Amino acid sequence: MSHPAFQATGTHRQPFLHNLVTCLRAPTVALSGDDGQIRRLGAQGLFSGDVRVLTRAELTVNGAEPEPIGRAMHGASSAEFTGVLRRPDDPTPDPASWLRRQRVVSNAGMEEVLLLENASDRELPVEVRLTFEADLAEMEMVKAGRARSPVRPVGYGAGAQFISRSVTATLAGLDADVEITGYEVDVAWVSVIPPRSSKEFRWSILVADTAAVVRGADDSRDLLAPSLSADDRRLPLLVARSVADLRSLRMTTPATSGSDFLAAGSPWYLTLFGRDSIWAARMLLPLGTGLAAGTLHTLAHRQGTVENIDSAEEPGKILHEMRRAVPGANSFLPPIYYGTVDATPLWVCLLADAWRWGMPPAEVEALLPAMEGALKNVRSNIIAPFAWTRMIATIPAINRVDTRYDTECTAIDSTASISSATRMAPSCAVVPAPMVAASAMPAITGATMRTLRNADRKPVNASMPMLPSDE
């Protein structure tokens, strides 16, 4: 029989995220309420690599939840939640004791320090208790608003574990009593806080995942933060915080562990997305070419080699999305999916941009075979009548630029040089992009003709798509 809290209601809705506090260090993300509690509610939980490893982490002190009075973020991966402790025998209306719940997530799991402070002149006896549950549900199931019964924990040393086919989440409390009851794990400390003193209690959860398709990046390969000086003192702080947030999105794959990329977004898209990862790397080229190189290598490793209707794979095509393979899952899309029209030409653009921004020539040359395959794929799809119509409706700039850089019968082989690769790449690969007036008109009609005619009358930046209304 399933846990009553997880019985389906018959209505599945994607849960909201706007009212949750996020702590992120890819591939781990913690989503909680504003008070720091993780409850069996909506998308709340601790996720690691597309699996929810905790659905509940509720804290009480002497049987009551601390009353929340504040929250502070200390970067993308760390937060502190403050709550006061009410005592029936408090001599004044002002609370004299409070608890600071300090949370830090890492690419291996999460740790919390519970700092209990007693500002009164009396001893404070406490029982600090955390109650945990886990369902080990896949992210796709959580996103769809569907329920799964919790997993029964098992004892492990002085702690407990939640185990599935490929995921093992190990829970431990430092110097704590651990008790397993049904689906719940209780971690408790009994202590006395001296007057005008404080005491810390610690717990952690570590995740081992043998089926993960992504994992956290090595901190030694970090993003370089620029040093700014501005009249508005907020600008350097904004840039520093933005770069710090981006660091928490860095990921790699087991097959390309030395190549980093940025995840598409938290929490639903905390994985490799061709288009999104390329755009992010492209915009961050002023901070260095390392991220671009990692993104290019990771996507080249997964470049299509065969025709596959189910996954939309084609020779030379760059993938759209990568997820874990779940046996028996009724997923809408396959775990490795190539169904996107823009990732392949954007990959070529990123390679050309990265070379111009100083990516080592040897690294660029190593990617030329993948570039040749990508360009062949783009060209074969543009020539196909239906594919041309489909592509021009979504990325007219690429086709307009292809008119200028026509490679009609140009053979693309292993002898191509870096400069020839750049000439064959769409002009939107240039930073800044040049002005293009496409005067050579192929024999086409509809949206394609309208785009080219508008470009001929009013030259525009080649990296900006031309819409039918742009007169």
TIVEXDREN-914019 format. One record per residue (C-alpha): residue number from 1; residue in three letters; z, y, x. Coordinates in steps of 0.001 Angstrom, whole numbers. Last residue first. Layout:
BEGIN
{node NUM 'ALA' {Z Y X}}
...
***
This chain:
BEGIN
{node 471 'GLU' {-43119 46738 9667}}
{node 470 'ASP' {-40326 44265 10364}}
{node 469 'SER' {-40031 42673 6906}}
{node 468 'PRO' {-41714 39427 7968}}
{node 467 'LEU' {-39148 38949 10759}}
{node 466 'MET' {-39871 39072 14451}}
{node 465 'PRO' {-37313 37198 16537}}
{node 464 'MET' {-35730 39229 19361}}
{node 463 'SER' {-35990 37744 22878}}
{node 462 'ALA' {-39442 39231 23308}}
{node 461 'ASN' {-38188 42786 22934}}
{node 460 'VAL' {-40617 44423 20595}}
{node 459 'PRO' {-44155 45720 20698}}
{node 458 'LYS' {-45131 47414 17420}}
{node 457 'ARG' {-48665 46897 16192}}
{node 456 'ASP' {-49367 43707 18184}}
{node 455 'ALA' {-45920 42309 17426}}
{node 454 'ASN' {-46471 42845 13708}}
{node 453 'ARG' {-49787 40998 13861}}
{node 452 'LEU' {-48200 38149 15832}}
{node 451 'THR' {-45414 37677 13310}}
{node 450 'ARG' {-47717 37898 10303}}
{node 449 'MET' {-50129 35396 11836}}
{node 448 'THR' {-47323 32888 12429}}
{node 447 'ALA' {-45799 33369 8989}}
{node 446 'GLY' {-49069 32536 7261}}
{node 445 'THR' {-52181 31820 9300}}
{node 444 'ILE' {-53348 30379 12582}}
{node 443 'ALA' {-56439 30582 14759}}
{node 442 'PRO' {-54728 31855 17882}}
{node 441 'MET' {-54481 35599 18414}}
{node 440 'ALA' {-54369 36965 21956}}
{node 439 'SER' {-52918 40467 21557}}
{node 438 'ALA' {-49266 39556 21881}}
{node 437 'ALA' {-47482 42778 22769}}
{node 436 'VAL' {-44409 41865 24783}}
{node 435 'MET' {-41714 44102 26204}}
{node 434 'PRO' {-39739 42334 28891}}
{node 433 'ALA' {-36433 40488 28494}}
{node 432 'PRO' {-33552 41758 30616}}
{node 431 'VAL' {-32956 39133 31798}}
{node 430 'VAL' {-36070 36970 31629}}
{node 429 'ALA' {-35863 33696 29713}}
{node 428 'CYS' {-37278 35440 26637}}
{node 427 'SER' {-40555 35340 28549}}
{node 426 'PRO' {-40910 31683 27679}}
{node 425 'ALA' {-40956 29392 30722}}
{node 424 'MET' {-44310 28622 32362}}
{node 423 'ARG' {-43961 31484 34816}}
{node 422 'THR' {-40411 30413 35625}}
{node 421 'ALA' {-41460 26871 36323}}
{node 420 'SER' {-44247 28188 38515}}
{node 419 'SER' {-41663 30117 40527}}
{node 418 'ILE' {-39428 27088 40903}}
{node 417 'SER' {-42319 24948 42067}}
{node 416 'ALA' {-44210 22283 40168}}
{node 415 'THR' {-45088 19298 42377}}
{node 414 'SER' {-43435 16850 39994}}
{node 413 'ASP' {-46067 17426 37351}}
{node 412 'ILE' {-46998 19922 34671}}
{node 411 'ALA' {-50763 20103 34325}}
{node 410 'THR' {-52014 23413 32963}}
{node 409 'CYS' {-54546 22747 30232}}
{node 408 'GLU' {-53554 25436 27727}}
{node 407 'THR' {-50604 26986 29615}}
{node 406 'ASP' {-50582 30216 27623}}
{node 405 'TYR' {-47952 32665 28818}}
{node 404 'ARG' {-48898 35458 26413}}
{node 403 'THR' {-49408 33228 23410}}
{node 402 'ASP' {-46257 31292 24370}}
{node 401 'VAL' {-44408 34595 24003}}
{node 400 'ARG' {-45325 34728 20336}}
{node 399 'ASN' {-44380 31086 19920}}
{node 398 'ILE' {-40946 31639 21419}}
{node 397 'ALA' {-40406 34825 19450}}
{node 396 'PRO' {-41259 33083 16193}}
{node 395 'ILE' {-38169 30863 16401}}
{node 394 'THR' {-37253 29675 12908}}
{node 393 'ALA' {-40352 29880 10753}}
{node 392 'ILE' {-42591 29481 13789}}
{node 391 'MET' {-40988 26123 14529}}
{node 390 'ARG' {-41697 24527 11157}}
{node 389 'THR' {-45238 25837 10974}}
{node 388 'TRP' {-45991 24579 14464}}
{node 387 'ALA' {-44335 21215 13689}}
{node 386 'PHE' {-46617 20803 10707}}
{node 385 'PRO' {-49762 21459 12698}}
{node 384 'ALA' {-48764 19536 15887}}
{node 383 'ILE' {-49637 21862 18750}}
{node 382 'ILE' {-46195 23475 18741}}
{node 381 'ASN' {-44439 20101 18774}}
{node 380 'SER' {-46452 18848 21735}}
{node 379 'ARG' {-45826 22104 23581}}
{node 378 'VAL' {-42084 21979 23128}}
{node 377 'ASN' {-41908 18337 24225}}
{node 376 'LYS' {-44088 18959 27274}}
{node 375 'LEU' {-41886 21911 28164}}
{node 374 'ALA' {-38740 19784 27948}}
{node 373 'GLY' {-40209 16996 30050}}
{node 372 'GLU' {-41255 19438 32753}}
{node 371 'MET' {-37812 21046 32669}}
{node 370 'ALA' {-36140 17654 33096}}
{node 369 'PRO' {-38338 16991 36131}}
{node 368 'LEU' {-37491 20493 37424}}
{node 367 'LEU' {-33714 19957 37293}}
{node 366 'ALA' {-33281 18923 40937}}
{node 365 'GLU' {-35360 21952 41886}}
{node 364 'VAL' {-32832 24268 40273}}
{node 363 'GLU' {-29909 22686 42120}}
{node 362 'ALA' {-31775 22975 45435}}
{node 361 'PRO' {-32636 26599 44674}}
{node 360 'PRO' {-28952 27561 44344}}
{node 359 'MET' {-28329 29425 41050}}
{node 358 'GLY' {-28653 33102 41890}}
{node 357 'TRP' {-28973 35030 38628}}
{node 356 'ARG' {-32760 34563 38607}}
{node 355 'TRP' {-32321 30794 38906}}
{node 354 'ALA' {-29768 30822 36067}}
{node 353 'ASP' {-32190 32742 33853}}
{node 352 'ALA' {-35024 30274 34446}}
{node 351 'LEU' {-32768 27288 33742}}
{node 350 'LEU' {-31301 28985 30680}}
{node 349 'CYS' {-34746 29664 29231}}
{node 348 'VAL' {-35769 26037 29743}}
{node 347 'TRP' {-32632 24894 27882}}
{node 346 'LEU' {-33439 27410 25143}}
{node 345 'PRO' {-36840 25760 24685}}
{node 344 'THR' {-35120 22382 24079}}
{node 343 'ALA' {-32130 23588 22046}}
{node 342 'ASP' {-34282 25423 19468}}
{node 341 'VAL' {-35684 22891 17002}}
{node 340 'THR' {-32593 20804 16354}}
{node 339 'GLY' {-32206 17206 15241}}
{node 338 'TYR' {-31266 15547 18536}}
{node 337 'TYR' {-28169 13616 17444}}
{node 336 'ILE' {-25848 11324 19398}}
{node 335 'PRO' {-23048 10230 17054}}
{node 334 'PRO' {-25501 9573 14189}}
{node 333 'LEU' {-25314 12006 11262}}
{node 332 'PHE' {-23747 11792 7793}}
{node 331 'SER' {-21145 9338 9019}}
{node 330 'ASN' {-20206 6208 7079}}
{node 329 'ALA' {-17906 4855 9773}}
{node 328 'GLY' {-17973 1114 10396}}
{node 327 'PRO' {-17500 1460 14137}}
{node 326 'VAL' {-16821 5094 15135}}
{node 325 'ALA' {-19147 6444 17831}}
{node 324 'ARG' {-17704 9629 19302}}
{node 323 'ARG' {-19686 12825 18806}}
{node 322 'MET' {-22600 14570 20542}}
{node 321 'GLU' {-24710 17325 18997}}
{node 320 'HIS' {-28121 18959 19355}}
{node 319 'LEU' {-29785 17002 22135}}
{node 318 'ILE' {-32544 18322 24360}}
{node 317 'LYS' {-35987 16774 23794}}
{node 316 'GLY' {-38052 15482 26723}}
{node 315 'PRO' {-39134 12279 24971}}
{node 314 'GLU' {-38078 12492 21319}}
{node 313 'GLU' {-34760 11797 19590}}
{node 312 'ALA' {-34474 12653 15901}}
{node 311 'SER' {-31371 10370 15721}}
{node 310 'ASP' {-32697 8142 12921}}
{node 309 'ILE' {-36376 8695 13749}}
{node 308 'ASN' {-36073 7553 17361}}
{node 307 'GLU' {-38939 8234 19763}}
{node 306 'VAL' {-37889 7610 23353}}
{node 305 'THR' {-36549 9446 26420}}
{node 304 'GLY' {-34435 12276 25052}}
{node 303 'GLN' {-32368 14352 27455}}
{node 302 'ARG' {-28749 13193 27704}}
{node 301 'HIS' {-28424 13698 31479}}
{node 300 'ALA' {-30447 16901 31139}}
{node 299 'LEU' {-27831 18202 28693}}
{node 298 'THR' {-24985 17686 31160}}
{node 297 'HIS' {-27017 19031 34090}}
{node 296 'LEU' {-28015 22220 32259}}
{node 295 'THR' {-24504 22876 30986}}
{node 294 'GLY' {-22998 22356 34432}}
{node 293 'ALA' {-25548 24622 36066}}
{node 292 'ALA' {-24939 27321 33455}}
{node 291 'LEU' {-21182 27049 33990}}
{node 290 'GLY' {-21574 27399 37742}}
{node 289 'THR' {-24011 30307 37580}}
{node 288 'GLY' {-21491 33118 37904}}
{node 287 'LEU' {-19599 35646 35781}}
{node 286 'PRO' {-22776 37651 35019}}
{node 285 'LEU' {-24249 34347 33749}}
{node 284 'LEU' {-21756 34267 30867}}
{node 283 'MET' {-24279 35069 28119}}
{node 282 'ARG' {-26475 32184 29227}}
{node 281 'ALA' {-23594 29710 29358}}
{node 280 'ALA' {-22595 30594 25798}}
{node 279 'TRP' {-26188 30368 24555}}
{node 278 'ILE' {-26648 26959 26174}}
{node 277 'SER' {-23382 25554 24778}}
{node 276 'ASP' {-24325 26712 21288}}
{node 275 'ARG' {-27869 25308 21363}}
{node 274 'GLY' {-27017 21904 22798}}
{node 273 'PHE' {-23691 21263 21079}}
{node 272 'LEU' {-21134 19396 23197}}
{node 271 'THR' {-17711 18975 21589}}
{node 270 'LEU' {-14933 20922 19893}}
{node 269 'TYR' {-17036 21650 16833}}
{node 268 'TRP' {-14544 21302 13988}}
{node 267 'PRO' {-11521 22815 15775}}
{node 266 'SER' {-12443 24986 17537}}
{node 265 'GLY' {-15908 25984 18689}}
{node 264 'ALA' {-19164 25032 20391}}
{node 263 'ALA' {-17530 23540 23466}}
{node 262 'LEU' {-18332 25247 26746}}
{node 261 'PHE' {-19909 23308 29601}}
{node 260 'ASP' {-18721 21759 32853}}
{node 259 'SER' {-20540 19429 35247}}
{node 258 'GLY' {-18553 17374 37776}}
{node 257 'SER' {-17561 14707 35258}}
{node 256 'THR' {-21128 13982 34171}}
{node 255 'ALA' {-20802 10504 32607}}
{node 254 'PRO' {-17200 11035 31473}}
{node 253 'THR' {-18229 14326 29821}}
{node 252 'THR' {-17094 17855 30612}}
{node 251 'MET' {-15244 20587 28779}}
{node 250 'ARG' {-14432 24276 29020}}
{node 249 'LEU' {-13200 25796 25752}}
{node 248 'SER' {-9795 26817 27149}}
{node 247 'ARG' {-11506 28818 29871}}
{node 246 'LEU' {-13298 30788 27159}}
{node 245 'ASP' {-9952 32040 25847}}
{node 244 'ALA' {-8984 33234 29331}}
{node 243 'VAL' {-12341 35005 29647}}
{node 242 'SER' {-11731 36784 26343}}
{node 241 'ARG' {-8168 37719 27298}}
{node 240 'ALA' {-9328 39285 30567}}
{node 239 'VAL' {-12168 41120 28807}}
{node 238 'LEU' {-9862 42538 26127}}
{node 237 'LEU' {-7211 43536 28653}}
{node 236 'PRO' {-9805 45310 30804}}
{node 235 'LEU' {-11072 47142 27670}}
{node 234 'ARG' {-7692 48178 26259}}
{node 233 'ARG' {-7023 50717 29007}}
{node 232 'ASP' {-9851 52905 27722}}
{node 231 'ASP' {-10890 54978 30701}}
{node 230 'ALA' {-12101 51796 32351}}
{node 229 'SER' {-11551 49710 35480}}
{node 228 'LEU' {-12624 46098 35396}}
{node 227 'SER' {-12116 43091 37664}}
{node 226 'PRO' {-14304 40261 36480}}
{node 225 'ALA' {-12786 36838 35694}}
{node 224 'LEU' {-14443 33943 37489}}
{node 223 'LEU' {-14556 30832 35335}}
{node 222 'ASP' {-12728 27862 36837}}
{node 221 'ARG' {-13845 24725 38595}}
{node 220 'SER' {-10436 23820 40088}}
{node 219 'ASP' {-9104 23562 36535}}
{node 218 'ASP' {-11019 20311 36043}}
{node 217 'ALA' {-12644 20216 32635}}
{node 216 'GLY' {-11125 18485 29638}}
{node 215 'ARG' {-12786 15463 28118}}
{node 214 'VAL' {-15836 14556 26089}}
{node 213 'VAL' {-17264 11280 24763}}
{node 212 'ALA' {-13807 9795 24234}}
{node 211 'ALA' {-13814 6037 23661}}
{node 210 'THR' {-10988 5080 26060}}
{node 209 'ASP' {-8621 7735 24753}}
{node 208 'ALA' {-5172 8154 26319}}
{node 207 'VAL' {-3049 10886 24751}}
{node 206 'LEU' {277 12266 25971}}
{node 205 'ILE' {2949 13626 23624}}
{node 204 'SER' {5894 15695 24797}}
{node 203 'TRP' {9509 16563 24054}}
{node 202 'ARG' {12032 18946 25546}}
{node 201 'PHE' {15432 20354 24605}}
{node 200 'GLU' {16796 23490 26236}}
{node 199 'LYS' {20280 25023 25988}}
{node 198 'SER' {21675 28512 25571}}
{node 197 'SER' {24880 30464 26113}}
{node 196 'ARG' {26975 33190 24581}}
{node 195 'PRO' {29528 30658 23350}}
{node 194 'PRO' {28840 27034 24437}}
{node 193 'ILE' {26056 25059 22735}}
{node 192 'VAL' {27245 21614 21638}}
{node 191 'SER' {24857 18679 21565}}
{node 190 'VAL' {23147 16019 19484}}
{node 189 'TRP' {19449 15528 20270}}
{node 188 'ALA' {16973 13829 17975}}
{node 187 'VAL' {13459 12326 17999}}
{node 186 'ASP' {12608 10748 14653}}
{node 185 'VAL' {9424 8670 14388}}
{node 184 'GLU' {8108 8078 10902}}
{node 183 'TYR' {5725 5504 9373}}
{node 182 'GLY' {8482 3015 8585}}
{node 181 'THR' {11603 4169 10382}}
{node 180 'ILE' {11386 4502 14174}}
{node 179 'GLU' {14352 6086 15984}}
{node 178 'VAL' {14334 7972 19284}}
{node 177 'ASP' {17538 9426 20736}}
{node 176 'ALA' {16747 12176 23222}}
{node 175 'ASP' {17324 12624 26953}}
{node 174 'LEU' {13771 14032 27295}}
{node 173 'GLY' {11823 13192 24141}}
{node 172 'ALA' {8770 10956 24311}}
{node 171 'LEU' {5634 10274 22265}}
{node 170 'THR' {2698 8257 23599}}
{node 169 'ALA' {-610 8586 21750}}
{node 168 'THR' {-2941 5618 22331}}
{node 167 'VAL' {-6537 5932 21178}}
{node 166 'SER' {-9295 3311 21448}}
{node 165 'ARG' {-8765 828 18655}}
{node 164 'SER' {-5735 2661 17220}}
{node 163 'ILE' {-2190 3166 18536}}
{node 162 'PHE' {691 5542 17780}}
{node 161 'GLN' {3384 5115 20423}}
{node 160 'ALA' {7144 5546 20648}}
{node 159 'GLY' {9828 6670 23094}}
{node 158 'ALA' {12524 5247 25365}}
{node 157 'GLY' {10266 2402 26430}}
{node 156 'TYR' {7508 2117 23850}}
{node 155 'GLY' {8455 1395 20265}}
{node 154 'VAL' {5667 1068 17747}}
{node 153 'PRO' {4379 3587 15228}}
{node 152 'ARG' {2850 2629 11888}}
{node 151 'VAL' {-352 4596 11360}}
{node 150 'PRO' {-572 7048 8496}}
{node 149 'SER' {-2803 6510 5459}}
{node 148 'ARG' {-6052 8465 5546}}
{node 147 'ALA' {-7038 11408 3394}}
{node 146 'ARG' {-10349 13217 2953}}
{node 145 'GLY' {-10744 16973 3216}}
{node 144 'ALA' {-14233 16663 4713}}
{node 143 'LYS' {-13043 18335 7911}}
{node 142 'VAL' {-10245 15778 8215}}
{node 141 'MET' {-12716 12881 7895}}
{node 140 'GLU' {-15107 14408 10438}}
{node 139 'MET' {-12211 14995 12827}}
{node 138 'GLU' {-11428 11271 12910}}
{node 137 'ALA' {-8052 10199 11552}}
{node 136 'LEU' {-5348 8932 13907}}
{node 135 'ASP' {-2875 9040 10963}}
{node 134 'ALA' {202 10284 12811}}
{node 133 'GLU' {3799 11019 11822}}
{node 132 'PHE' {6637 12840 13595}}
{node 131 'THR' {10119 14070 12654}}
{node 130 'LEU' {11905 16376 15093}}
{node 129 'ARG' {15690 16711 15080}}
{node 128 'VAL' {18150 19092 16737}}
{node 127 'GLU' {21724 18229 15831}}
{node 126 'VAL' {23912 21141 16747}}
{node 125 'PRO' {27540 22101 17415}}
{node 124 'LEU' {27755 25853 18194}}
{node 123 'GLU' {30804 26988 20135}}
{node 122 'ARG' {32156 30380 19232}}
{node 121 'ASP' {31724 33888 20677}}
{node 120 'SER' {28277 34240 19134}}
{node 119 'ALA' {24962 34674 20974}}
{node 118 'ASN' {24010 30986 20795}}
{node 117 'GLU' {20464 30345 21955}}
{node 116 'LEU' {18449 27160 21341}}
{node 115 'LEU' {15339 26817 23497}}
{node 114 'LEU' {13077 24040 22216}}
{node 113 'VAL' {10465 23328 24897}}
{node 112 'GLU' {7290 21753 23569}}
{node 111 'GLU' {4605 19674 25273}}
{node 110 'MET' {1097 18756 24158}}
{node 109 'GLY' {-1679 16342 25134}}
{node 108 'ALA' {-3939 15512 28087}}
{node 107 'ASN' {-6241 18560 28094}}
{node 106 'SER' {-3128 20670 27841}}
{node 105 'VAL' {-1213 22199 24956}}
{node 104 'VAL' {1859 24404 25395}}
{node 103 'ARG' {4432 25139 22691}}
{node 102 'GLN' {7666 27148 23008}}
{node 101 'ARG' {9919 26830 19963}}
{node 100 'ARG' {12553 29539 20298}}
{node 99 'LEU' {15691 28833 18288}}
{node 98 'TRP' {18263 31288 16980}}
{node 97 'SER' {21978 31941 16902}}
{node 96 'ALA' {24098 34958 15932}}
{node 95 'PRO' {22499 35677 12585}}
{node 94 'ASP' {23379 39095 11148}}
{node 93 'PRO' {25195 38907 7802}}
{node 92 'THR' {28502 38738 9683}}
{node 91 'PRO' {31235 36108 10209}}
{node 90 'ASP' {28762 33197 10033}}
{node 89 'ASP' {30655 30313 8392}}
{node 88 'PRO' {27784 29004 6285}}
{node 87 'ARG' {25517 29055 9332}}
{node 86 'ARG' {21938 30333 9300}}
{node 85 'LEU' {19795 29558 12339}}
{node 84 'VAL' {17093 32089 13180}}
{node 83 'GLY' {13488 31206 13941}}
{node 82 'THR' {11166 32114 16793}}
{node 81 'PHE' {7764 30542 17436}}
{node 80 'GLU' {6178 30721 20884}}
{node 79 'ALA' {2533 29973 21597}}
{node 78 'SER' {462 28542 24436}}
{node 77 'SER' {-3085 27297 24935}}
{node 76 'ALA' {-5151 30393 24176}}
{node 75 'GLY' {-2796 32774 25933}}
{node 74 'HIS' {846 33540 25388}}
{node 73 'MET' {704 33912 21611}}
{node 72 'ALA' {3803 35285 19888}}
{node 71 'ARG' {5506 34390 16604}}
{node 70 'GLY' {8363 35933 14686}}
{node 69 'ILE' {11140 35680 12116}}
{node 68 'PRO' {10928 32091 10908}}
{node 67 'GLU' {14038 30626 9227}}
{node 66 'PRO' {14973 27535 11227}}
{node 65 'GLU' {14544 24377 9110}}
{node 64 'ALA' {17755 22793 7875}}
{node 63 'GLY' {19459 19456 8629}}
{node 62 'ASN' {21659 20655 11462}}
{node 61 'VAL' {18581 22042 13191}}
{node 60 'THR' {15259 20888 11753}}
{node 59 'LEU' {11770 20543 13230}}
{node 58 'GLU' {8682 19069 11618}}
{node 57 'ALA' {5931 17486 13711}}
{node 56 'ARG' {3463 15899 11288}}
{node 55 'THR' {-160 14875 11361}}
{node 54 'LEU' {-232 13955 15035}}
{node 53 'VAL' {-3041 12218 16966}}
{node 52 'ARG' {-5868 13729 14916}}
{node 51 'VAL' {-9015 12405 16632}}
{node 50 'ASP' {-12083 14462 17643}}
{node 49 'GLY' {-11193 14501 21354}}
{node 48 'SER' {-7514 15259 20875}}
{node 47 'PHE' {-6165 16817 17714}}
{node 46 'LEU' {-2598 17865 16894}}
{node 45 'GLY' {-2058 18516 13229}}
{node 44 'GLN' {-2691 20865 10348}}
{node 43 'ALA' {-6112 20598 8720}}
{node 42 'GLY' {-4837 20416 5157}}
{node 41 'LEU' {-1125 19643 4863}}
{node 40 'ARG' {1022 16880 6265}}
{node 39 'ARG' {3046 19458 8188}}
{node 38 'ILE' {3072 20862 11703}}
{node 37 'GLN' {5809 23489 11867}}
{node 36 'GLY' {5303 26456 14169}}
{node 35 'ASP' {6449 29035 11629}}
{node 34 'ASP' {2927 30420 11191}}
{node 33 'GLY' {1785 26943 10215}}
{node 32 'SER' {255 24611 12728}}
{node 31 'LEU' {-3024 23635 14349}}
{node 30 'ALA' {-2842 22121 17832}}
{node 29 'VAL' {-6066 21631 19813}}
{node 28 'THR' {-6845 19235 22647}}
{node 27 'PRO' {-10334 18679 24116}}
{node 26 'ALA' {-10169 21433 25158}}
{node 25 'ARG' {-7083 23539 25696}}
{node 24 'LEU' {-6292 25211 22429}}
{node 23 'CYS' {-3244 26454 20537}}
{node 22 'THR' {-4238 27575 17040}}
{node 21 'VAL' {-1938 29096 14428}}
{node 20 'LEU' {-3124 28442 10878}}
{node 19 'ASN' {-3776 30889 8032}}
{node 18 'HIS' {-7532 31218 8582}}
{node 17 'LEU' {-8130 27466 8900}}
{node 16 'PHE' {-9018 26377 5356}}
{node 15 'PRO' {-9432 22727 4449}}
{node 14 'GLN' {-12855 21306 3534}}
{node 13 'ARG' {-12578 20065 -23}}
{node 12 'HIS' {-12386 16511 -1331}}
{node 11 'THR' {-11434 15905 -4956}}
{node 10 'GLY' {-10509 12369 -6047}}
{node 9 'THR' {-6819 12900 -5313}}
{node 8 'ALA' {-6657 10368 -2504}}
{node 7 'GLN' {-3280 8844 -1597}}
{node 6 'PHE' {-2011 10244 1691}}
{node 5 'ALA' {1430 11493 664}}
{node 4 'PRO' {2059 8207 -1099}}
{node 3 'HIS' {1592 6159 2108}}
{node 2 'SER' {-896 3417 1346}}
{node 1 'MET' {0 0 0}}
***
